């Protein structure tokens, strides 16, 4: 029979979601560690937390829906794999988008 086992595509997708979520957490923690002044830190933490929760929540919902969809697929083909890769490219862009939100919420903190 032709096609690729759907478990491979699901494992690849789970990896992309996991890396995206990890980059969100690491990026925010790294930027927060740069601020030594308590007032700036608290302001930055508030905006950073809002950005993180929003983006992490978005990726979590997308992962859940994707997982439910993939659970019903038994065989995969190159067209479905291509569409999956395009969708995952958008998921991979979420940490970048989170960084943009954080940057424009705190432009005075970046040099």
Residue pairs with C-beta under 8 A, 6 or more apart in sequence:
1 75
2 77
3 75
3 76
3 77
4 75
4 76
4 77
4 81
5 75
5 76
6 70
6 73
6 74
6 75
6 76
8 76
9 70
9 73
9 76
9 80
9 81
9 84
10 67
10 70
10 71
12 88
13 66
13 70
13 84
13 88
14 63
14 67
16 88
16 91
16 92
17 59
17 62
17 63
17 66
17 91
19 92
20 59
20 91
20 92
20 94
20 95
21 56
21 59
21 60
23 95
24 52
24 55
24 56
24 59
24 94
24 95
24 98
25 52
25 56
27 95
27 98
27 99
28 48
28 49
28 51
28 52
28 98
28 102
31 44
31 48
31 102
32 41
32 44
32 45
32 48
35 41
35 44
35 109
40 109
43 106
44 106
44 109
47 102
47 105
47 106
48 102
50 105
51 98
51 101
51 102
51 105
52 98
54 98
54 101
55 94
55 95
55 97
55 98
55 101
58 94
59 91
59 94
62 91
63 91
66 87
73 80
103 110
